[in-house]
């Protein structure tokens, strides 16, 4: 399934969106940007809540630009779950299905599968008013997923959940959404949502796409944004994604490109994990020193950026990009220049796990 946005524009009295040109495939795209940048307007256009002034919205080869909402088969989860208080959990989940669909054997099986994946079987007879924020949003997700949508839209679905519930649901959400294998667009203002969920990122500013690329590209490849919020996300550090090849006694070996790295923690072998390493946790050395740090990588300096009293040093090895942040004094002492090679060093405790996906093979 492919969602194609072609030259779409929408003008209001004080704001204009577009022209927007982008393609969404069967992955999770997280849309970020400042308040008022057009994030919700974009997904409301896709859902059919708004109609574009110009342009086309295509699902595969079908033009849905002027289709009514009911014909689009698009699932939409809002900030507020808006569940029906007079219905129990199970009846809320089934609400969008036609009566004849509820009795179909394949639909019953599929509904049970969604309920099991969300871990809400024990809630089915409960009253909506007795649920936590996280549980209510899971019911909202289930109600949307049982309709088997072609496209999934989520507009800040974790914003009304307490921090503990938000962290728990965030950890489960990527796995749930990836299993649907349809284009998923997730609008958020939480940095953690970006790190935990995104396959790709769209940065919207002033109604236009400022950046559009994979999660790794935007975090690792020197991208910039005019928004303080998105710049903070892009500057978080180094995103490393690799396959677990060994894990025992709380020490894990991860293959990242052609490099073998070490991280603290126990993970499933052959699973894929994503980790963030802060720029400040990477040391640079001209020589391969004796150290307790397990990760020592020979890298090429491809760029250097000076900010106040610090220098961001952009490094590259085979299929691996890193950024180290050192003081100007340290940079002068090392006498490093763009184009030469150096050792990047960090401890096994430096990588911070942000996602894990099991059974690559």
C-alpha positions in Angstrom: 0.0 0.0 0.0 1.3 3.5 -0.9 -0.2 6.8 0.0 0.8 9.6 -2.4 0.3 13.3 -1.7 0.7 15.3 -4.9 0.9 19.1 -4.9 -1.7 19.4 -2.1 -2.4 22.9 -0.7 -4.9 24.2 1.8 -5.3 27.9 2.6 -6.9 29.5 5.7 -7.2 33.2 6.6 -3.9 33.2 8.5 -2.1 30.0 7.4 -1.3 28.1 4.2 -0.2 24.5 3.9 1.7 23.3 0.9 2.3 22.5 -1.7 2.9 19.1 -0.1 4.5 16.4 -2.2 5.4 13.2 -0.4 4.9 9.4 -0.4 4.1 7.2 2.6 4.8 3.5 2.3 4.1 0.6 4.7 6.1 2.1 7.5 5.6 4.5 10.4 6.2 8.1 9.5 6.4 10.5 12.5 5.4 14.1 11.6 6.9 16.8 13.9 7.1 20.5 13.8 6.3 23.7 15.8 2.8 24.3 17.0 0.8 25.7 14.1 3.1 24.2 11.5 0.3 22.2 9.7 0.7 18.7 11.2 -3.0 18.1 12.1 -4.1 19.9 8.9 -2.1 17.5 6.8 -3.6 14.4 8.4 -7.1 15.9 8.4 -6.7 16.3 4.6 -5.7 12.7 4.3 -8.7 11.6 6.4 -11.2 13.6 4.4 -12.1 15.9 7.3 -10.7 18.8 5.2 -10.7 19.1 1.4 -7.5 20.4 -0.3 -7.7 23.5 -2.4 -5.5 21.9 -5.0 -3.7 18.6 -5.5 -4.4 14.9 -5.3 -4.4 12.3 -2.6 -3.9 8.8 -3.9 -4.0 5.3 -2.3 -2.1 3.2 -4.7 -3.8 4.0 -8.1 -7.1 5.2 -6.5 -7.7 9.0 -6.2 -9.4 9.6 -2.9 -9.2 13.4 -3.0 -12.9 13.9 -3.2 -14.1 10.7 -1.5 -16.3 11.0 1.5 -14.7 9.9 4.8 -16.6 6.6 5.0 -15.3 5.4 1.7 -11.6 6.0 2.4 -11.0 3.1 4.8 -8.7 5.3 6.9 -8.2 4.7 10.6 -7.9 7.8 12.8 -6.9 7.9 16.5 -7.3 11.3 18.1 -5.8 12.7 21.3 -9.0 12.1 23.2 -10.2 8.5 22.7 -13.9 9.7 22.7 -15.3 6.3 23.7 -19.0 5.6 24.3 -19.7 5.6 28.1 -23.0 3.6 27.7 -21.1 0.7 26.1 -18.6 -1.7 27.7 -15.1 -2.1 26.3 -16.0 -5.0 23.9 -19.0 -3.2 22.4 -16.9 0.0 22.0 -14.3 -2.1 20.0 -17.1 -3.5 17.8 -18.9 -0.2 17.3 -17.5 0.6 13.8 -18.3 -2.9 12.4 -21.6 -3.5 10.7 -23.9 -6.0 12.5 -23.4 -8.7 9.9 -19.6 -8.2 10.0 -19.6 -8.8 13.8 -20.9 -12.4 13.2 -18.5 -13.3 10.4 -16.0 -16.0 11.5 -13.0 -14.3 10.0 -13.9 -11.0 11.5 -14.4 -12.6 15.0 -10.9 -14.2 14.6 -9.3 -11.0 13.5 -10.9 -9.0 16.3 -9.6 -11.6 18.9 -6.2 -11.2 17.3 -6.2 -7.4 17.8 -7.5 -7.8 21.4 -4.7 -10.3 22.1 -2.0 -8.1 20.6 -3.1 -5.1 22.6 -3.3 -7.2 25.8 -6.8 -6.0 26.7 -8.7 -9.3 26.9 -9.2 -8.8 30.7 -10.9 -5.5 30.1 -13.7 -6.5 27.7 -16.5 -6.5 30.2 -15.4 -3.3 32.0 -17.1 0.0 31.9 -15.3 2.7 30.0 -15.3 5.1 33.0 -13.2 2.6 35.1 -10.3 2.6 32.7 -6.9 4.4 32.9 -5.8 6.8 30.2 -3.6 4.2 28.6 -6.3 1.6 28.7 -8.8 4.0 27.0 -6.4 4.7 24.2 -5.8 1.0 23.7 -9.5 0.5 23.3 -9.5 3.4 20.8 -6.7 1.7 18.9 -8.6 -1.6 18.9 -11.8 0.0 17.6 -9.8 1.5 14.7 -7.7 -1.6 13.9 -10.6 -4.1 13.7 -11.9 -2.1 10.7 -8.7 -3.2 8.9 -7.8 0.3 7.6 -5.7 1.0 4.5 -4.1 4.0 6.2 -3.6 4.7 9.9 -3.5 8.3 11.2 -2.6 9.1 14.9 -2.8 12.6 16.2 -0.8 12.9 19.4 -2.5 9.8 20.8 -0.4 9.7 24.0 -0.7 13.3 25.0 -3.6 12.8 27.5 -1.9 9.8 29.2 0.1 10.0 32.5 3.9 9.7 32.0 4.1 6.1 33.3 1.2 5.0 31.1 2.6 6.9 28.2 6.0 5.2 28.5 4.4 1.7 28.8 2.1 2.2 25.8 4.8 3.7 23.7 6.9 0.6 24.2 4.1 -1.6 22.8 2.9 0.7 20.1 5.5 0.3 17.4 5.1 -3.5 17.4 1.3 -3.2 17.2 1.5 -0.7 14.3 4.2 -2.5 12.3 2.1 -5.7 12.3 -0.6 -3.8 10.3 1.7 -3.4 7.3 0.0 -0.2 6.1 1.2 3.4 5.8 1.0 4.9 9.3 1.3 8.6 10.0 1.9 9.7 13.6 1.8 13.3 14.7 3.6 14.1 18.0 5.3 16.7 20.1 7.0 14.2 22.3 10.7 13.5 21.5 10.4 10.0 22.9 7.7 9.1 20.3 10.1 10.0 17.5 12.9 7.9 18.9 10.7 4.9 19.8 8.4 4.8 16.8 9.7 6.4 13.6 10.9 4.6 10.5 11.0 8.0 8.8 10.4 11.6 9.8 8.7 14.6 8.2 9.5 18.0 9.6 6.8 20.5 8.9 7.4 24.2 9.4 5.2 27.1 8.3 3.1 24.7 6.2 5.9 23.3 4.2 8.1 20.1 4.4 11.4 21.3 5.8 13.0 17.8 6.0 11.9 14.4 4.9 13.9 11.2 5.4 14.6 8.1 7.3 15.1 8.2 11.0 18.8 7.4 10.7 19.3 10.0 8.0 17.9 12.9 9.9 19.6 12.0 13.2 23.0 11.0 11.8 23.6 13.0 8.7 24.0 16.6 9.8 20.4 17.7 9.2 19.2 21.1 10.4 15.8 22.7 11.2 14.6 26.2 11.8 12.5 25.0 14.7 14.0 24.9 18.2 11.9 21.8 19.0 12.9 19.8 16.0 16.5 20.9 16.2 16.5 19.5 19.7 15.3 16.1 18.4 17.9 16.1 15.6 20.7 17.0 18.0 20.0 14.2 20.5 23.1 12.2 19.5 23.9 9.2 17.5 21.3 6.6 16.4 22.8 3.2 16.0 20.7 0.3 14.6 22.1 -3.2 14.4 21.6 -6.9 14.9 22.2 -8.7 18.2 24.8 -11.4 17.6 25.6 -12.3 21.3 24.0 -11.5 24.6 25.0 -13.0 27.9 25.7 -11.8 31.5 24.1 -8.4 30.7 26.6 -7.7 27.9 25.5 -7.6 24.3 27.3 -7.6 21.0 25.6 -5.7 18.2 26.6 -5.7 14.6 26.2 -2.2 13.2 27.3 -2.2 9.5 30.7 -3.9 9.5 31.4 -2.9 13.1 30.9 -4.9 16.3 29.7 -2.8 19.2 29.1 -3.6 22.9 26.1 -2.5 24.9 24.9 -3.2 28.5 21.7 -5.3 28.7 20.3 -8.7 27.7 18.5 -8.9 24.3 17.3 -11.7 22.0 19.9 -12.9 19.5 19.1 -12.0 15.9 16.8 -9.2 17.1 17.3 -5.7 15.8 17.9 -3.0 18.3 18.1 0.8 18.0 20.3 2.7 20.4 21.2 6.3 21.0 24.7 7.3 22.1 25.1 10.9 23.3 27.6 13.0 21.5 29.3 13.9 24.8 29.9 10.2 25.6 32.2 9.7 22.6 35.9 10.3 23.3 38.4 10.9 20.4 42.0 9.7 20.3 44.8 9.7 17.7 46.1 6.4 19.1 44.4 3.2 20.0 44.6 3.5 23.8 44.3 0.9 26.6 40.9 1.6 28.2 38.0 0.0 30.0 35.7 1.3 27.2 34.8 -1.7 25.0 33.9 0.3 21.8 36.9 1.6 19.8 36.2 2.4 16.2 38.6 3.7 13.6 36.7 6.5 11.8 37.2 9.3 9.2 36.5 12.9 10.1 34.0 14.2 7.5 33.0 17.5 9.1 33.5 19.8 12.1 31.1 22.4 13.4 32.0 25.0 16.0 29.3 26.1 18.5 30.2 28.4 21.4 33.0 26.6 23.3 32.3 23.1 21.7 33.1 21.4 18.5 30.9 18.7 16.9 33.0 16.3 15.0 31.2 14.2 12.3 32.7 10.8 11.8 32.2 7.9 9.4 33.2 4.3 9.3 31.7 1.6 7.0 27.9 1.9 7.2 28.2 3.9 10.5 28.0 7.6 11.2 28.9 9.2 14.5 29.0 12.7 16.0 31.3 13.4 18.9 31.1 16.7 20.9 34.4 17.9 22.4 35.6 21.2 23.7 37.5 23.6 21.5 40.5 23.2 23.7 40.4 19.4 23.2 40.0 19.9 19.4 43.1 22.2 19.3 45.1 19.8 21.5 44.2 16.8 19.1 45.0 19.0 16.1 42.3 17.2 14.1 41.3 18.2 10.6 38.6 17.1 8.1 39.7 14.1 6.0 42.0 12.4 8.5 41.3 9.3 10.6 40.9 9.0 14.4 39.6 6.6 17.0 36.1 7.1 18.5 35.8 5.5 21.9 32.8 4.9 24.2 31.8 2.6 27.0 29.3 -0.3 26.7 27.1 1.6 29.1 26.8 4.6 26.7 24.2 3.2 24.3 20.7 3.8 25.5 18.1 1.3 24.1 15.1 3.0 22.4 13.6 0.1 20.5 13.9 -3.7 20.0 12.3 -5.7 17.2 12.6 -9.5 17.5 13.3 -12.3 15.1 14.9 -10.6 12.0 15.4 -14.1 10.5 
